Amino acid sequence: MPVAVRSFWNIVQDEKHFLIVLGIGFLLAAASYPYAQIAMWVGFLFAGYSAVANDSIQTIGTFISSNKEVKWWKLWLFIGGVFVVTMGWSWVVYDGDVSYGRLASKGFETAPTEFKFLQVAAPLFLLVLTRMRMPVSTTFLLLTSFATEAKGVSAVAMKSISGYGIAFVCAVGLYMSLGPWMKARFKGRPHASWRWAQWISSGFLWSVWLQRDAANIAVYLPRQLSMGQFSVFTGSIFLGLGLLFYMGGERVQEVVNEKSDVVDVRAATVINVLYGIILYIFKVWSKVPMSTTWVFIGLLGGRELSLALRAVSDDQRTPRYALKLMGRDLLYASIGFAVALILAAIINPVVRTAFFGL
């Protein structure tokens, strides 16, 4: 069989398996949603993998790209360990709440006692968008589907959109001023200390991200988890992370892979630190949930454009090409946002009122 034909057949087969799994998922959602005690765990399992698979580009995307020579299970145990510790701290300090108090904000403080079909199935739509390599706002697709007040939904939207602009400006400021210096310094084989710095910064970023976005997954569950419920919560996500690392990231990982120099641990460390600081500031500023996807897309866009303008990217990309990448990421994120908003509006009348006045 010719190579081209064989490659095409492998893609078809891969998509076939994905569609079969997706179909089974929709059947499970349809069968479970009338039974709240079952539906909350089915929805959680769907949300757990789909949210991490899509949002992984923001936190562990550069970690995966710059550690391709490291065994996948070592990366998994490190990131999985950070997850367990971070969630365990929240569970202890916040009296059984694994969202670091995010679900205590207005409009999200009450755990769902009944479910609609689309609330349980919403993460499956996220999987489809992830398959299309679209970085989607999991906050809007998952979290706002359960909002009980319009004010809470509007606050999430405003905080998320402002995050894009703030991250873009911060990235432009950093890379326009220090881009040439980094280019000159980040040459040759990196010192071993950079590998440690990159792992530490990745762990920090991953932990800060979890403190913000774990709410998108935990929204299906009771606000205070028992020991048994917490064990299922952490164990399921831990195993899902293992699958993600085994696969080398989901298809949305390409959004990171195509950017300049991300395989260099030094460049990846700088991205992690800048993004982690921005998220931490947002965390301290307000408990209102937000879409971290928009923050990350803004950061990557500002970085890529600045490197091109200063002509310091490894492949000498032009500003026009950088704008093309930035525009495409923004377009994909906007499409994902629109789809998430429409689905949330169909599911939740509060969202319809907040955005469409219906």
N, C-alpha and C positions, 0 to 999 in steps of 0.2 A: 504493500500500500504506500503511495507517495507520502512524503513527510507532511505536505500541506493538507492532504486529505485526512491523514491520521490526526493532525493537530486539531482540525475542525471537528472531527468525530469526538475527540476527547472533550472539547468544549461543550458539544451537544450533550454528551453523556453527563458531564458535570452539572449542566443546567437541568437536565432531566432529574437527577437525584435531588437537586435543590427544590425543584417544583414539587416532587413527591413529598419531601419533608414539609414544605410549606402547606401543602394540601392537608396533610395529617394534622398540622398545627391548627388550621382553621376548623377542622372537624372537632378537635379537642376543645377549642374555644366555644364552639356551638353547643357541645355536650355539657360543658361545665358551668357556663355563666349563670344558669338559674340557681346553682348551689354555691352560695357565697363562700363557705369554708373550703370548698374545692377550687373555686374560681380564683380566689386570691393567690393560691399557690401556683396555679397554672399561669396566671397573668404574670406573677413574679418571675417564674422560670423563663418565660418568653422575654420579659423585660430585661432580666439579668444579662442574658447573653447578647441580645440585640443592642442594648444601650452600650455595653462595654465594647462590642465589636465595632460600633459606629464611632463612639467617642474615644476609642483607643488611639486614634491618630493624634489626638491632642496631648496625650500624656505619655504613652509608651510607644508612640509611632517612631520618634527619633531613637528611642532605646532599641527597638527592633532593628531599624535601619543600620545603626552604627555598631551592632553586636552580632552580625550575621555569622561570624566565625565561632561564636560561643554556642555550646549545646543549648537547644531550646529549653530543656528541662531545668537548667541552671537559671535561665532568665525567668522561667515560670515560678520556681521556688522563691526567688527574691521578690518579685512583684506580688506573688500570692501571699508571701509572708507579711509584706507591708500592708496588704489589704486586711488580713486577719487582725493585725495589731491596731490599725486605724479604726476598724469597725468595733473591735473589742473595747477600745478606749471610749468611744461614743456610747456603747451599750452600758458600760459601767457608770460613766459620769452623768449621762442624760437619762438614767433610770430606765433602761430598756429601749431607748430611742437610738437607732443607728444612723439617723440623718443629721446629727449634730444640731438639732433644734430647728432645722429648716422646715420641717413639716409642722412645726408649732406656729408658723407665721399665719397671718389672717387668710382664711379661705382654704387652708390645707390641714387644719389641726384635727379634723375629724376623720377617722378611718372609715372607708366605705363599708356599708353593711349589706349592700346589694350591688350587683354588677350588670352592665349591659354587655351585649355580645361584642360590640366594637371596643369597649374598654379592655376586655380580655384579649382581643385580636389586634389591638393597636400596635404592639411590638412587632407583629408579623409584617405589617406595612413598613416598619422601620427596617426590617431585614431586607425587604425588597429594595428599598432606597439605598441601603448599604451596598447591596449587590451591584447597584448602578453607580457605585463609587461617589455617592452624594453625601457630604457631611451634613447630617440633619440635626436640627435642634431637638434633642430628646426631651428637653424640658417642656417644649410646647406640645410635642406629640403624646407624651406619656403623662407628665405631671398635670398640665392644665386640663386634661380630660376629667380630672377629679376635683377641680376647683369648685368651691361652694359660694364664692363671692366674686363679682366682676372686678372689684378693686384689686384683688390679689392678682388676677390675670393681667391687668393693665400694668401693674408694677413690675411683673416679670418681664413683659415685653419691653418696657422702657429701659430697664436695667440691662437687658441683653443687647439691645441695639446700641446703647451708649458704650458697651464694652468693646464693640468692634472699633469704634472711632478712637477710644483711649488706647487700645492695644496697637492700632496702626500708627498712631502718633509716637508712642513709646518706641516702637521698632524703628521707625524712620529716624528718630533722634539718636538712638544708639548706633545703628549701622551706618548712617551718614557720617557720624563723627568718628567712630572707631572701626568702621569696615576696613579701610586700607591697613590700619595697624594690625587687625586680626589676620588679614591676608598675609602680611609680612611675617607675623609670628607663627601662624599655624601652618608651618611647612615641615616636610619630612615626617618621620615616624614620631608620634606623640609619646611623651614621657609616660611611664607607667602610672604616675599620679593622676594623669588626666582620666584614665579608665576608672579609677576610684571616684574621682570627682563627678564623672558622668553618671555612675551608678547611684551615688549619694543624691545628686540633684534630681535624677529620675525618681528615686524613692520619695524625695520631698515633694516633687510636683504631683506624683501619683496620689500621695496622701492628701495634699491640699485639694486636689480635684475630687477625691472621694468625699471629703468633708462638704463639698458643695453639691455634687451630683448623685450621691448615693440616695438622695431623696427621690430621684426619678424612678428608682427601682423599688425602694421601700414603700412607696405610696400605695401599693397594693395590700400591704400588710398592716396589722395592728400597730399603733404608735408606740406601744411598749411590748417588746418581744420577750417571751419566756426563754429560759435557758435552751429548751428543745427547739423552739422556733429560731433562736439566734444561731444554733448549730446548723440547722438546715439552710438558713440564709447564707452564712459564711461558707459552708461546705459546697453548696451549689455554685456560687460565684467562683470559688477557688478552683473547682474542676473545670468550669467554663473558661477560666483564664488559661488553664493548661491546654485546652483544645485550641484556643486562639494562638498561643505561642507555637504549638505544634504545626499549625497552618501557616505560620509566618505572618500573621495579621490578616484581617479581612481585606476585600478588594479596595475599600476606601483608604487602605494603607498607601496606595499609589499617590494620594494627594501629598504625602510627605516625601515619598521616594523620588518624585520628580523635581523636588526643590534643590537648590544649589548647596553642595557640600554637606548635606545632612549625615552622610556616612562617616564623617570625621567626628571623633568623640569630643574634640574641643568645640567645634561648632554646635554640636548637639547639646553640650553642657551649657553653653551660653543661652540657647533657646530655652532650655529647661528652667534655668535660673530666672530669666526675664518673665517667662510665662507664669512660673510659680509665684513670683513676687506680685504680679498683677492680680492673680486669683486670690492671694492671701489678703491683699488690700480690699478687694471686693468682699471677701468673707468677713473682715473686721467691720467694714463700712455698714453692712446691712445683712440681716438674716433672710431677706427676700430671695427666693431661688432665682437663678438666671441661666441663660443658655451659654455655657462656656464654649460651645462650638463657634459662636460668632467672635468671641475674644481670640480664639486660636487662629481663625481664618484672617482676622485683622492683623495679627502678629506676623504670620507667614507672608501676607501680602506686603506689609510695610518693609519687612526684611528683604524680600526678593526684589522689590523695586529699588530699594536703597543700594543693594549690591550691584545691580545693573547700572544705576546712575553713576556710581563711583568706579564702574568697570573693574570690579575686584572679585567677581565670581569665577570659579575654576574654568568654566567653559565659555567665559566672556559673553554671556547673554546680553542681548540688547534691551534697553528700556521698553521697547515695543513688545518684545517677547515676554518680559516680566509683567507688563500690563495685561497681556493676553492671559497669562497664568492666573494673575490676580483676579481679572474679570471673570474668568471661567469658574474659579473657586467661589467667588461671590455669587455668580449666577446659580451654581449648584446649591449653595447654601440658601439662596433666596427661594429657589424652587422647593427645596426641602422644607423651608419655613412655611411656604404657602400651602403645601400638601399637609403638613402637620397642623396648621391652623384650621384648614378646611375640615380635616378629620376630627379635630378637637371640637369644632363648632357643631359638627353633625352629632357627635357623642354627647356634648355637654351644652345645655341651654345657657349656662352662665357665660360661656365663651361667645356664643352667638350674640348675646346682649352686649358684651364688652366691646366686640369688634365690628359687629354688623348691625347692632341696634334692633335685632329681631326678637 
